[in-house]
């Protein structure tokens, strides 16, 4: 493995993402700012091989390295203007009771990174699609390679987003022949970001326990090293949703713009995500009308939320596929020819419930995560009956995924239950975790643990109700009898 190449790419991801983050002027904690610098840097650099191809330059180590260096420098310019000393995260040692859960989480992280490094890509979708295209592009120094002479009529995997293809080209040339270590550059910051969310709301014990519970979801963990689009799509879709929630709480426009960019990147990873984003737009739309925002501002914001993902859709379908895939492609061929029959939509909902969520297959894929979420939700409805704003937003996001995936299956028959819908439900898992850390029962438990940890002299005293003083009895003078 080429360690200098890996170090260069890691720094390039961080600097380019940090520069883009600076443009939005978000007031993020240092840990979250660092995490999103890496997360943003991965899709930013993925455009480099496409640029080299469009310029007609052979795809070699030197051409990709120079393009990445120039790309990183351009995105670093916002950091150089009004340069400020970076705020490094304050190192806080974990509590003793956190260590067992954090040790288990670290073991999962090491296993994921090792498998990305040691094993080649194995999924069928990759071997007949992005991995195949990337391997031939590296061999022949051109993305329009002889691979298209192979009969691939039984698959449509080479018509998918250039996201993985381009990242594989970069990492194959600069790091190692298997590529795919870019997945760890996404996985590690996302896990830390999730933990920072949990630590903001819960005591360290519950936060570390929920983090391990989240990381231990069987298929979700497997796709942190099995190279497919769905884990990356989950990361950027949830991040877009999270910052949309932040915007609805603080009303700062830069949070909304950043959320829209993240939704656009999620569409760049999987183009059908634009349907879910359109459904997600109902959340700000309801809030805008509730606050009586002027119609002009409502139209501008909702237009941005739909237009930016559509731009990324256009890049994938009408630029990458049209220019780099020399095979006729018509996206309308994948649509359901009988859209008038809406019964298929309800059949999809029924199949998703019976096979994935409540069936044996769901237990194998998601473990007990969804059952625990539903148990907490039912308990909150019965005993607490109060939901804070963030928990209600999380429930709305889960509802969008729950009905949006069957809608995609209704529109696109290739969007099957066992594979695509199964992985599409990944997007609901971080939202379920967001609800869990805002659950009334969990918050009460967290408060009790915090009070138990504090010394008695620092605990919040329980409010004492002063006894009601007895009212004095006023004796009234006897009335005089009239004459």
LUMVO-689179 format. One record per residue: z, x, y of N, C-alpha, C in turn. Coordinates in pm, whole numbers, plus 32768, in hexadecimal, padded with zeros to 4 digits. Layout:
<pts>
ZXYZXYZXY
...
</pts>
This chain:
<pts>
800080547F8880008000800080008057807C
7FB8802D80E27FAF807781608020804881BD
8092809081BC81048068820D80E9807082A3
80A580D882D5808480D883658031805F838E
7FD3803383377F857FBC83577FDB7F3E835C
803E7F3582FF80987EC282FE80EE7EC0837B
81237F3683A281767F3E841B81247F188497
80A77F48849D80507F24850E803C7E8E8516
80237E4E84A4800B7DBE84A480887D7084C9
80FB7D9B849781787D5684B981927D5E854F
817E7DD4858981917DE2861981287D928667
80AD7D90863480447D43867780637CAE8674
80957C7D860180BD7BF185FA81297BD38661
818D7C2A866881FE7C1186C281D27C148754
818A7C7C877C81667C8C880981067C1E8838
80A27BFD87E780457B93880F808B7B0C8816
80E27AF087B5812C7A7287B9818E7A6C882B
81CF7ADD8849822E7AE288B881E87ACD893D
81717B07894B81257AF489C680FD7A6389DA
80D07A23896D80AB79968977812579408996
81967964895B8212791A8974823B79268A06
8226799C8A42824979B18ACE81F979548B2A
817D79378B05812A78E08B57816678548B66
81AD78278B0181E677A18B06826F779C8B49
82AC78108B61832A78198BAB839677C08B6E
83A477C98AE9840A777B8AA6849077C48AAC
84F977788ABF858177B28ABF85BA77A78A31
8592780589DD85BE78038952862C786B893C
8687785288DF86E678BA88B8869A79338882
86D379AC8890868B7A268863865D7A2187D3
86AE79E98779868779E486EC860C798D86DA
860B79158716859878BC8708851C78F5874C
852E793987BE84BB79768802847D79E287AB
84D07A318769849C7A9A870F84527A5C8699
848C79F2865F844B79B085EC83C2797A8612
83BA79378685833A78FB86AA82D5796286DA
830379D6870382A47A41872382577A6986A5
829D7A78863682597A9A85B882047A268586
823B79AB858E81F17937855B816E792285A6
8172792F862A80F8791C86798094798D8663
80C87A06864C806F7A7A863F80167A7585C6
803F7A30855D7FED7A2B84E37F6B79DF84FB
7F6C7962852B7EEB791D85437E9B795B85B5
7EDE799986187E9579D886867E397A458652
7E6E7A9D85FF7E1F7B0D85CD7DB87AE28565
7DC97A6B852C7D6C7A4084C37CDF7A2884F9
7CD07A1C857D7C4B7A0685B67BF87A8685BE
7C367AFA85AA7BF17B7985BF7B757B8B8566
7B7B7B7484E27B017B8584917A8F7B2984BB
7AAE7AAE84E67A447A5485167A027A8D8593
7A507AC685EC7A187B02866579BD7B778642
79EA7BCA85E379987C3D85B879157C0C857C
791C7BA2852B78A37B6B84ED78437B348555
78787AEA85B678237AB0861E77DE7B1D8670
78237B8D868877EA7BFB86D577847C4B8684
77767C2D860277167C7485AE77417D008587
77C37D1A858977FA7D9D856678237D9B84D3
78077E02848678347E0683FA78CD7DFD83F1
78FC7DB5838D798D7DA3837A79C27E1B832D
79FB7E7A83767A337EF4833B7AC07F08836E
7B027F6E83397B8A7F8D83657B8C7FA883FB
7B2F7FFA842B7B2F802084B97B127FA98514
7AB07F5684F07A8D7EE685477AFE7E80854F
7B3F7E6584DE7BAE7E0684DE7C267E408528
7C437EC185137CB67F0085557CA47EFF85EC
7C2E7F24861C7C157F2886AC7C1B7E9C86E8
7BE07E3A86A27BE37DB086D37C717D7D86DC
7CC37D9986767D4E7D6D86797D9B7DB086EB
7D7F7E3187027DC37E78876F7DA07E3A87F6
7D1F7E1C880A7CF47DDE88887D307D528895
7D2B7D0788277D617C7E88247DF57C80884A
7E417CDD880E7ED07CE688297EEA7D0B88BA
7E9B7D6A88EE7EAE7D9389797E977D1E89D9
7E307CCE89BF7E137C5D8A187E867BF98A18
7EBF7BDF89A47F2E7B80899E7FB17BBC89CF
7FB67C4089DB802F7C828A0B80337C898AA3
7FC37C6C8AE57FBE7C758B77802B7C218BBA
80487BA58B8C80B67B5A8BCC813C7BA18BC4
81507BF58B5E81CD7C418B5581D07CB28BBA
815C7CEC8BD981567D5C8C3681637D2E8CC6
81367CB38CE381467C7B8D6A81D67C4A8D79
82177C758DE382A47C528DFA82F87C768D7F
82E97CF38D55832E7D208CDB83C47D0F8CEA
84007CD68C8484917CC58C8084C67D078C02
853B7D3B8C10857B7D798B9C85927D0F8B31
85607D258AB7856F7CBC8A5086017CA68A2C
86227C298A1486A97C0589EB86B27C0B8953
86FA7C6B892287067C7B889187727C1C885C
875C7BE687E687BF7B8A87AE88467BCE879A
88AE7B8787BE89347BBB87A989557BB38714
897D7C2486DD899B7C2A864D8A257BEF8635
8A2A7B8685E88AA87B4585C48AB97B50852D
8B277B8E85058B407B9E84778B5C7B178436
8B257AFF83C08B3E7A7E837E8BCE7A718352
8BF979F483488C7E79D983138C8179F7827D
8CF87A0D824A8D067A3281BD8CCE79C58162
8CE7794781858CB978DB812E8C2278C58138
8BE0790381998B4F78FC81A18B0C795A813F
8B5079C8811E8B107A3580D58AD47A0A804F
8B1979B77FFC8ADB79937F7C8A55794B7F8E
8A4F78EB7FEB89D178A28000896778FE803D
898F7951809E892D79AB80DC88FB7A138079
89507A3D801D89247A9C7FB688BC7A5B7F5B
88D079DC7F38886E79957EE687EA79837F33
87F579637FB5877C79558007873279DA8011
877C7A478021873D7ACB802786F67AED7FA5
87337AC57F3486F27ADB7EB3866D7A917EA9
86687A147EDB85EB79CA7EDB85837A0B7F36
85B07A3E7FA885537A7F800585167AFD7FC6
856B7B4E7F87853A7BC97F4784D67BA77ED9
84F57B3F7E8A849A7B167E1F84137AE87E58
84167A9C7EC4839B7A6B7F0083467ADE7F35
83857B3B7F7E833B7BAC7FB683027C047F47
83507C1A7EDE83227C6E7E7082A77C327E2B
82AA7BB07E1582387B707DD381BC7B727E2C
81CF7B667EAF815B7B727F09811E7BFE7F01
81747C627EF181447CEC7EEE810A7D127E66
814B7CE67DFA812C7D1F7D7680C07CD47D2C
80B77C507D3F805A7BFF7CF07FDF7BD97D43
7F6A7BD47D037EF07BA97D4B7EEF7B137D5D
7E9B7ADF7DB57E8E7A4D7DC47E5E7A0D7D42
7E9C799E7D1E7E7C795E7C9E7E4D78CC7CA9
7E6878817D157E4077F27D147DA977E17D07
7D8277797CBF7CF4775D7CAC7CAE77447D30
7CF276FC7D8C7CB476DE7E0E7C94775D7E5C
7CE677C57E497CCE78437E917C6178957E4E
7C6378997DCA7C0378EC7D817B7578B57D8A
7B6878347DA97AE277FB7DBD7AC977DC7E50
7B1C78147EA87B0F77F77F377B32786F7F8D
7B9B78677FDF7BB978CF80427BCA795C8008
7C0F79697F967C2079EF7F5D7B9A7A297F30
7B4779D77EF77AC27A037ECC7A6E7A2D7F44
7A6F79DC7FAE7A2379FC80267A557A7C8068
7AD97A8E806C7B137B0680AA7AF27B83805A
7AF97B7A7FD57ADD7BEF7F817A4C7C1D7F92
79F07BC07F9379637BE67FA479477C158033
798E7BDD8095797B7C0A811F79A87C9B812F
7A147CC080EC7A447D4B80F279E37DA880A9
79B07D7C803879537DD17FEB78CF7DE48033
78987D79806A78127D7E80A478137D88813C
788E7D8D8178789E7D9F8209785C7D2E8259
78587CB8821E78197C47826178537BC68226
78757B66827C78AD7AE9824A78437A8F820B
77C57AA2822E77577A5A81EC77257AB6817E
77637AAE810B774D7B1080A077027AD1802C
76EF7B237FC476A67AF47F4E76F77A927EFB
77767A777F2177C77A197ED57788798E7ED6
773879707F3D76FC78EB7F47768578DA7EE9
766279437EA175FB79357E3A763578FF7DB8
76BC78FD7DB0770078C77D397701782E7D42
76F077ED7CD176EF775B7CCE777F772A7CD8
77A476F57D4E782A76C37D657829762C7D82
77CA75E57D4577BA75577D65783175047D37
788375377CDB78F474E97CAA796E74F47D04
796775407D6D79DA75507DC679AB754B7E56
7A0675227EB079E975257F407A4675857F88
7A8175E37F3E7AE876397F777AB1769E7FDC
7A3076BC7FD779F8771A803879D776D580BC
79EB765180C479D7760981417A5875F98191
7AC3763681647B45762281A47B577681821A
7BCA7672825C7BE876BD82D77BDA775482C1
7BB1779F832B7BA8783183207C2F78768325
7C9B782A83337D21786383477D4578C882DB
7D4178A0825D7D6878FA81F07CFC796481D9
7C7F793D81E07C13799E81CA7C1F7A148229
7C3379F982A87C3B7A64830C7CB97AB882FC
7D2B7A7882DE7DA67AC582CA7D9A7B1E824F
7D597AED81E67D447B4181707CEA7BB9818F
7C827BA581DE7C2B7C1582067C7D7C7F8250
7CD07C5482AD7D217CB182FD7D807D0082A4
7DCA7CBA824F7E307CFE81FD7DF27D4D818B
7D807D2581597D3D7D7580F27D0E7DFA812D
7CDB7DF981A67CA97E7381E47D187ECE8215
7D827E95824D7DE77EE782907E647F00823E
7E7D7EAF81D47EFC7EBD818D7EE77EDD80F9
7EB57E7D80AC7EA47E91801C7E3B7E307FE7
7E027E4B7F727D937DF87F3E7DB77D667F26
7E377D487F097E5B7CBD7EED7E6A7C6B7F6C
7E7E7CAC7FDE7E967C6280597F187C158051
7F1B7B9E80817F817B358076800E7B5B80A2
80287BD880D080AC7BF5810880C27BAF818D
80577B7B81C980687B2B824380BE7AB08229
80C47A8481AC81177A10818C81AB7A2F81A3
81D47AAA8186825F7AD1819E827D7ADD8233
82167B02828282287B08831482417A7C834C
82127A15830A822F798B833082B2795A82F4
82C9797B8276833B7944822C83C179708267
83D179F1828084517A2582B0847879EA8337
842179ED839E844A79B2841E8466791D8417
841C78D583C28432784683B984BB7828837C
84E3787483188567786182DC85D4787D8343
85C478E883918628790883F8862B789B8463
85B77868848985B177FC84EB85F9778084B8
85E2775B843A862776E883FF86BE76FE8401
86EA777883E08779779483DE87B4778C846A
876877B784CF879B77AE855887AE771B8582
875476C3855587647634857287E475FF8531
87FA762584B4887175F5846D88F1762A84AB
88F076AA84D5896976E5850F898A76A98597
8926767885DF894176378660898C75B48650
897F757585DC89B474EE85CB8A2B74E7856C
8A36754685118A9A753D84A88AEE75BC849F
8B5D75AF845C8BB07624843E8B65768283E1
8B7F770583E78B31776583958B3077458300
8B9C770F82CC8BA076F1823D8B3776898218
8B35761A82628AD375B282448A4575E08264
8A35763082CF89B0766182F3897676B98285
89C5771682528994777081E9897B77248168
89CD76C0814B89BA767180D18938762080DA
891F75E0814E88A47592815E882975ED815E
88367665819687C476C28193879E76E58104
8801770380B287E57723802587AC76AA7FDD
87DE76337FFC87AB75B97FC0871875A57FE5
86F675C28063866B75B680918611761F804E
863F769C804C85EE7707801085DC76F67F7A
863976AF7F3B863476A07EAA85DF762D7E79
859D75E37ED3854175797EA684D375BC7E53
84C475977DD3847275E67D7583E576077DA6
839375A17DBF830875BC7DE582FD75F67E71
835675CE7ECA835376037F52836A769A7F51
83C976C77F0183E077577EF68369779C7EB4
8330775D7E4E82BF779B7E08824977B27E67
823377557EC381C277637F1E81DE77C27F92
825577FF7F93826B786C7FF2822978ED7FC3
81FE78F17F4481B379667F148133793E7ECA
812178BF7EA980A278907E728047786F7EE7
7FD978B77EF37F8878B27F6C7F3378337F71
7F5F77D57FC57F13775C7FE47F3077378076
7EEE76D080A67EF976AB81327F79765F8153
7FB9762380EF801C75BC810A809E75F08147
80CA7667811E8147769B8157813476BB81EB
80C576FB820E80A87718829B809A769782EA
8056763482B1804475B482F380CA7571830D
8125757982AD81AB754082BD81F475848331
81EB7609833882327654839F82067627842A
8184762584438154760884C9815D757484EB
814F751C8487815D748D84A381EE746D84C6
824C74A2847982D974888498830074C7851D
82CF753F853982EF758085B982BA752E862E
823F74F88620820A74A1868882607426869B
828C73EA862D82E373748634836973988675
83A0740B8651842374338686841E7444871E
83B47484875183AB749987E1838174188829
834073BD87E483287339881E83AD72F08832
840572FC87D0848B72C187DD84D773028851
84CC7385885D850D73CB88CC84D973998952
845573828959841C734E89D5845372C389F5
845E726D8992849171E789A9852471E989D3
856B725689B285F6726389DB8606729D8A67
85B673078A8685CB734C8B078560732C8B70
84F372E78B48848872BD8BA4844273318BEB
844273A88BAF83FD741B8BEA837074228BB0
830D74228C09828274178BDF8255748E8B8A
828E75068BA28263757B8B558288756C8AC1
82F275258AA28314750C8A1582AB74B089D5
827C744F8A21821473F789ED8192744589D4
816C749B8A3380F274EA8A2380FD754789AA
817275828997818575DB8924817E758C88A2
81B6751488A281AE74BE882C811E749E8809
80CD747F88708041745E885A7FF674D68820
8014754E88517FD475C688197FF675D78785
807475C38761809D75D086D5805A7567867D
804C74ED86B08002748786667F7074B18653
7F3674F286BB7EAE752286AF7EA1758D8643
7F0275E7863C7F00764F85D47F0E7610854A
7F6375AA853F7F70756384BF7EEB75258495
7E9E74F384F57E1874BD84D87DB9752E84B0
7DC575A084F07D74761484CC7D8C763E843B
7E07762F840C7E27765383817DEF75EA8322
7E08756A833E7DD274FC82ED7D9C7493834C
7D18747E834A7CD9742C83B17D01739983A9
7D25736783337D4872D983297DCD72BA836D
7E17732283977E96730D83DC7E8472C1845E
7E0C72BF84947DF3727985127E1271E48504
7E0671AC848C7E27711E84777EBE71088486
7F0E7161844D7FA0715684587FCD716B84E8
7F8C71C585307FB071DD85BC7F9271628610
7F25711E85F27F0470A3863A7F71703A8625
7FA6703285AB80136FD585908094700285D5
80AB708585DB812270BB861C8121709F86B2
80AA708A86EB80A0706F877B80E46FEB87A1
81006F94873F81456F17875D81D26F308790
820F6FA0876782986FBE8793829E6FD78829
8252703688618256704688F3821F6FCC893D
81BE6F85890081876F0F894181F46EA68957
82466E8F88F382B66E30890083166E5E896C
83346EE0896E83916F1589D183596F0B8A5E
82D86F258A6D82996F1E8AF282A16E908B2B
82826E2D8AD882856DA38B0983156D748B20
83716DA68ACF83FE6D838AE284316DB88B67
84026E2F8B8D842C6E6A8C0C83D46E3F8C81
83716DE98C6783166DB68CCE82CC6E278D15
82996E838CC582496EEF8CFD81C36EB78D2E
818E6EEC8D9C810B6EBD8DCC809F6ECC8D62
80446E6B8D5E7FDD6E6A8CF67F866EE78CF9
7F6F6F1D8D707F1E6F968D7A7F5F700A8D30
7FE2701D8D42802970888CFD802D70708C66
803F6FF18C40803F6FD08BB17FB86FF68B73
7F4B6FD18BB67EC56FF08B817EAE70858B78
7EDC70D18BDB7EC871638BDA7F1471A38B67
7F92717D8B547FE371BB8AEB7FB071958A5F
7F9471168A4B7F6070EE89C87ED6712889B0
7E8671338A197E0371728A0C7E10720389DF
7E71724C8A1A7E8972D789F17EB372DD895E
7F0B728289377F41728688B07ED5726F8847
7E6E722388697E01720A880A7D90726F881D
7D73729588997CFF72EA88B47D107377887F
7D8773B2888F7D9A743D88627D88744A87CA
7DC773F687777DA873FC86E77D1473E686C8
7CD2738D87147C43737786FD7BF173F4871D
7C1C7443877F7BD874C1879D7BE175208726
7C57752986EB7C67757F86757C16754885FF
7C1074C485F37BBB7486858C7B2974AE85A1
7AFC74AA861D7A7274CF863D7A587562861A
7AB975B986357AA9764886157A95765A857F
7AE5761385307ADE7624849E7A5B75ED8465
7A397573848A79C9752D844B79447551848A
793E7553850D78BD75608551789C75EE857F
78FA7649857078DC76D6858F78E377298510
7958772B84CE796677808457790A775183E6
791476D283C278C476A18351782F76A58372
7809767D83EA777B7679840F773F77058417
778C7766844C775577EB84617767784983EA
77D5783A83A177F8789E833C77E7786E82AC
77C977ED829977B577B98212772577878208
76CC77D781CC763D77B381C9761C774B815F
766E76E181597658767480FB766675F28149
760D75938139761875158184769E74D1816B
76D8749E81D7775A745C81CD775C73E38229
7788737381F4779572F98242781E72BC8222
787872C2828479007294826E79077200824E
78A571B2827B78A7712282627896710181CE
7861716181807850714980F178D4713C80A7
793F717380E279C2716D80A17A1070EE80C3
79DD709D811F7A24702481477A186FB880DC
7A7B6F5F80DB7A7B6EED80807A086E8E80A7
79AA6E74804F79396E1E8073795D6D8B807F
79D56D65804D79FC6CD8804E7A7F6CC8809D
7A796CE3811E7AF16CDD81717B226C4E8186
7ACE6BEC816B7AF76B61817B7B616B388115
7B676B7F80A67BC96B5F803D7C4A6BAB8058
7CA66B6B80A17D236BB080C67D8A6BB18055
7D6A6B6F7FE77DC96B707F777DDD6BFD7F41
7D7A6C527F537D856CDC7F227DF46D267F6D
7E0A6D037FEB7E766D40803A7EFE6D207FFB
7F146CA37FD57F936C7D7F9A7FA16CB57F0C
7F336CC27EC67F386D047E437F656D967E52
7F396DD87EBE7F616E637ED67FF76E6C7EF1
802C6E0E7F4080BC6E0D7F5A810A6DF97ED8
80DC6D9D7E87811F6D837E07811B6DFE7DAD
80A86E407DA5809B6EB77D5080F16F297D85
80F76F3A7E0981486FA57E4281DC6F917E20
82096F147E2482956EF77E0382B16F077D6E
825A6ECE7D1C82756ECD7C8C82626F557C4B
82036FA37C7D81E470247C3E823370967C7E
8236709B7D04826E71107D4882FF70FF7D72
831D70947DBC83A2708B7DF9840B70607D93
83F06FF67D4884546FC17CEB84316FDD7C59
83C570227C40839F703F7BB683D470C67B87
83BD70E17B0883E971627ACF83A271D77B11
832471C47B3582D9722E7B77831A72567BFC
834F71F37C43839172117CC1840E72637CAF
845872497C4484D072977C2984AE73297C0A
843F733F7BC7841273C77BA983E3740F7C28
83A073C47C7F836274017CF683C774147D66
841873AC7D83847173B07DF8850473BE7DD4
852473C27D5485B073C97D2E85FA734B7D5A
8679735F7D8586CA72ED7DB086CD72DF7E49
867673297E8D867C732B7F208666729F7F5A
85FD725A7F2E85DF71D67F66864B71707F41
8686717D7ECB86F071207EA3876C71327EFA
878D71AF7F19880171C97F7087E671917FFB
876B71A4802D8749716D80B1875870D580B0
87227092804A872C7000804687BC6FD28035
880C701E7FE988996FFC7FDA88E47006805E
88CA706F80AB890A707E812E88DF700E818D
885F6FEC818A882C6F8381E288706EFE81C1
887B6EDD814188BC6E5F8119894F6E618140
89926ED3812B8A1F6EDE81508A336ECE81E7
89D96F07823689E36EF782C889CE6E6582F0
89716E2182AC89586D9582CD89D06D3C82AC
8A1B6D6082428A8A6D0D82178B0A6D2E8263
8B296DB282708BAD6DD982A48BAB6E018337
8B446E4383638B436E7683ED8AFC6E14844B
8A846DED84258A346D8B846F8A166DB684FF
8A196E38851489F26E70859589996EE8857D
892C6EF385C888CD6F6185B888B66F9F8642
88C67024864888A7706486C78810706A86DA
87E5709487518758708D8774870370E58719
8733715D86F986E471B886A886D37184861A
8739714585E4872D710D855D86C8709B855A
86C1704B85C5865E6FDF85CA85D0701785D5
85C070818622853D70C1862A851470F885A2
85737134855A8555716B84D6852970FD8476
856C708B847C8545701B842684BA6FE98449
84976FEA84C8840F6FC284EE83A8702384B5
83C470A684BF836871098488835670F983F2
83C270DD83AB83B970C7831A8365704B82FD
83756FE3834E83266F69833D82916F83834F
826F6FD683B281E36FFA83C881A9703E834C
81F3709B831181C370E0829981B9707D8225
821C7025821982216FC981A881A86F6B81A6
81806F39821A810D6EE08220808B6F29823E
80946F9F827D801B6FE982A07FD470268229
8020705581C67FE1709181507F93702A80FE
7FCA6FB280E37F766F4C80A17EFD6F2480F5
7F0C6F25817A7E9A6F0581CF7E2C6F6E81BE
7E526FED81B57DF07057819D7DAF70468114
7DFF701F80B17DC67006802D7D676F91802D
7D836F2D80817D2A6EB9808E7CA76EE180D3
7CB06F3981387C386F6381817BE86FCB8134
7C2F702680EE7BEE709580A77C1770918014
7BC6705D7FBB7BEC70537F2E7C0D70DA7EEE
7BD471497F227BF471CD7EEC7C8671F47F05
7CC971AC7F5E7D5571C57F7F7DAA71847F10
7DB571C97E9D7DF2718B7E277E8A71907E2B
7ECA714F7DC97F5C71437DC47F9C71C27D8F
7F6E71F17D1C7FB1725D7CD47FAB72E17D20
7F4172F97D697F33737A7DAE7F46736F7E45
7EEA732D7E897EEB732F7F1A7F5F72DF7F55
7F7772667F237FE672167F56806C72587F35
807472917EBF80EF72D77E97811173447EFB
80AF73947F2080C974027F7F80D373CD800E
8091735B802A809C732180B0812872F280D0
817572C8806A81FF729E807F8259731180A9
822A738C809D827973FE80CE829C73EB8162
824073AE81AF825773A0823F82D07348825D
82F572F0820083697299821783EC72DF81F8
83EA734B81A98467738A817E84B573C781F2
84787416824D84C6744682C084F973D68319
84AD7367832284DD72F58371855672B4832E
855672AF82A985CC727D8262864372D7827A
862A735B827C869773B8829986CB73A58327
8670738B8386869A7371840F86F072F48416
86CF728F83C68724721883C487AC72398386
87AC7287831A882A72A682D7888D72E98336
885C7346838888B9738D83E188DE7337845A
88A372BF846788CB725F84CE890971E28492
891D71E28410895A717083CE89E9715C8401
8A0F70DE84188A9570C284498B0070F483EB
8AEC70E383698B4F711083078B5A71A88306
8AE771ED83098AE8728083088B2672B68388
8B0A727983FA8B4572A784788BDD72948479
8C0B722484418C9C720F84398CDD727683DD
8C9D7292836D8CD172F783118CD373808354
8C69739F839F8C64741F83E68CD4742B844C
8CF173BD84928D5C73BF84F78DE573D484B5
8DF9739684428E7873AA83FB8E89743A83CC
8E1B7476839B8E237501836F8E40755C83E5
8E02754384588E1D759584CF8EAF758C84F8
8EE6751484F98F737504851D8FCF754684B9
8FAA754284398FFA758383D28FF8761B83E1
8F867652840E8F7A76E3841F8FCC77158494
8FDB76C684FE902076F3857690B776F5855F
90FD775185A29190774C859E91C276CA85DC
923C76A685B99270762685E7927C761F867E
929A769486BD92AB7691874D922676828797
91B276988751912F768C879190E5760D8768
912375C0870F90E0754686E590E774DD8753
9083748A87559082741E87B790EF73B98791
914E739F87EA91B9734187C8918372B387BB
91BC726F875D919371E3874B91C9718F87BF
9177713A87F491A670E888659216708A8839
92837090888792F4703A886992EF6FBE88C1
93076F4F888493076ED188CE93936EB78900
93A56EB58982942A6E9D89BC94576E0F899E
94D76E01897B95086D79895F95046D2389DC
94E66CA989C894E06C4B8A39956E6C2A8A65
958C6C448AE396136C288B17962D6B918B19
96AA6B718AF496CD6AE38AF496D16AAE8B83
96966A3E8B9496946A038C19971C69C68C3B
974A69E08CB497CC69A48CD997C1690C8CE2
982B68CF8CB1982F683C8CB59860680F8D3D
981167C78D82983667978E07986767088DFB
98E566F98E21991F66738E1998FC66248E96
98C765B58E8198A265608EEF991765088F1A
992564FA8F99998F64A38FCE997564138FA7
99DD63CB8F8499C8633E8F61999862ED8FD8
993D62948FB8990462409022996C61D8904D
996D61C590CF99C5615F9105998A60D590F1
99E3607E90CC99B75FF590BB99A65FB39142
993E5F6E914A99275F2691CA99895EB491DC
99A35E95925999FE5E26927799C15DA29253
</pts>
